Amino acid sequence: MFPKGVTYGCGGASILFLLILFIGGAFLSTGGFAQFMDMAMGMSLGELRGMFTPEVTEAQKTALDTEIEKMREGVRTEKLSVAKLQPFMQSMQKAIGDKKVSPAEVDELTRLARQAQKK
């Protein structure tokens, strides 16, 4: 009914999908997700720095950078669970959504970063 190449193609695609699924699961189970979140925070921080409005003070920038670095270190050393990052990551996504980060948003991000580090 189908040409021979179709069954081989679908079978090959299935095998490839399963390999990717198992390799991805192994990566995530060995701390890969924490590494991914660390990388995502680093990349987002680079974007965030370019979006500060002129009203954001150097002290606010420094405080935010410090808290984010502490948070990233906690993720890298597995002292901070990735689940605690969710409020911070959601707020950061909302803050950079309009391509402008105000002083109030910087203060909120700093507060959430500190809160994520609390036990």
C-alpha positions as CSV (number, residue, x, y, z in Angstrom):
1,M,0.0,0.0,0.0
2,F,2.8,2.5,0.9
3,P,6.2,2.6,-0.8
4,K,9.0,0.9,1.1
5,G,10.8,4.2,1.8
6,V,7.8,5.5,3.8
7,T,8.0,2.8,6.4
8,Y,11.8,3.2,6.7
9,G,11.5,6.9,7.0
10,C,8.9,6.8,9.7
11,G,10.8,4.1,11.6
12,G,14.0,6.1,11.4
13,A,12.2,9.2,12.6
14,S,10.7,7.3,15.5
15,I,14.1,5.9,16.5
16,L,15.7,9.4,16.3
17,F,12.9,10.8,18.4
18,L,13.4,8.2,21.1
19,L,17.1,8.7,21.1
20,I,16.6,12.5,21.6
21,L,14.0,11.8,24.3
22,F,16.3,9.5,26.3
23,I,19.4,11.6,25.9
24,G,17.5,14.7,26.9
25,G,16.1,12.9,30.0
26,A,19.6,11.8,31.0
27,F,20.9,15.3,30.6
28,L,18.2,16.8,32.7
29,S,18.4,14.2,35.4
30,T,22.2,14.9,35.9
31,G,21.7,18.6,36.6
32,G,21.4,19.8,33.0
33,F,18.3,21.7,33.8
34,A,20.1,23.8,36.4
35,Q,22.9,24.5,33.9
36,F,20.3,25.5,31.4
37,M,18.6,27.9,33.8
38,D,22.0,29.4,34.8
39,M,22.7,30.0,31.1
40,A,19.2,31.4,30.5
41,M,19.7,33.9,33.4
42,G,23.0,35.0,32.1
43,M,21.7,35.6,28.7
44,S,18.6,37.4,30.0
45,L,20.8,39.6,32.3
46,G,22.7,40.7,29.2
47,E,19.5,41.8,27.6
48,L,18.2,43.4,30.8
49,R,21.2,45.6,31.1
50,G,20.6,47.2,27.8
51,M,17.0,48.0,28.6
52,F,17.4,50.1,31.8
53,T,15.7,53.4,31.6
54,P,17.9,56.5,32.5
55,E,16.2,56.8,35.9
56,V,17.7,53.5,37.1
57,T,20.6,54.4,39.4
58,E,24.0,52.7,39.5
59,A,23.2,51.5,43.0
60,Q,20.1,49.7,41.7
61,K,22.0,48.1,38.9
62,T,24.8,46.9,41.2
63,A,22.3,45.5,43.7
64,L,20.5,43.6,41.0
65,D,23.7,42.3,39.5
66,T,24.9,41.1,42.9
67,E,21.7,39.3,43.7
68,I,21.5,37.7,40.3
69,E,25.1,36.5,40.6
70,K,24.4,35.0,44.1
71,M,21.3,33.3,42.7
72,R,23.2,31.9,39.7
73,E,25.9,30.6,42.0
74,G,23.3,28.9,44.2
75,V,21.9,27.2,41.1
76,R,25.4,26.1,39.9
77,T,26.2,24.6,43.3
78,E,22.8,23.1,43.7
79,K,22.1,25.1,46.9
80,L,19.2,26.8,45.3
81,S,16.4,24.8,43.7
82,V,15.4,25.7,40.2
83,A,11.7,25.8,41.3
84,K,12.5,28.9,43.5
85,L,13.5,30.8,40.4
86,Q,10.1,30.8,38.8
87,P,8.8,34.1,40.4
88,F,12.0,35.9,39.5
89,M,12.1,34.5,35.9
90,Q,8.4,35.4,35.3
91,S,9.0,38.9,36.6
92,M,12.1,39.4,34.5
93,Q,10.2,38.2,31.4
94,K,7.5,40.7,32.1
95,A,10.0,43.5,32.8
96,I,11.9,43.0,29.5
97,G,8.7,42.5,27.5
98,D,8.3,46.2,26.7
99,K,12.1,46.7,26.1
100,K,12.3,49.2,29.0
101,V,13.2,48.3,32.6
102,S,12.1,51.0,35.1
103,P,13.5,51.6,38.6
104,A,10.4,50.0,40.2
105,E,11.0,46.9,38.0
106,V,14.7,46.7,39.0
107,D,13.7,46.9,42.7
108,E,11.1,44.2,42.3
109,L,13.6,41.9,40.5
110,T,16.2,42.5,43.2
111,R,13.6,41.7,45.9
112,L,12.5,38.5,44.1
113,A,16.2,37.4,43.7
114,R,16.7,37.9,47.4
115,Q,13.5,36.0,48.2
116,A,14.5,33.1,46.0
117,Q,17.7,32.7,48.0
118,K,16.0,32.4,51.3
119,K,15.6,28.9,52.7
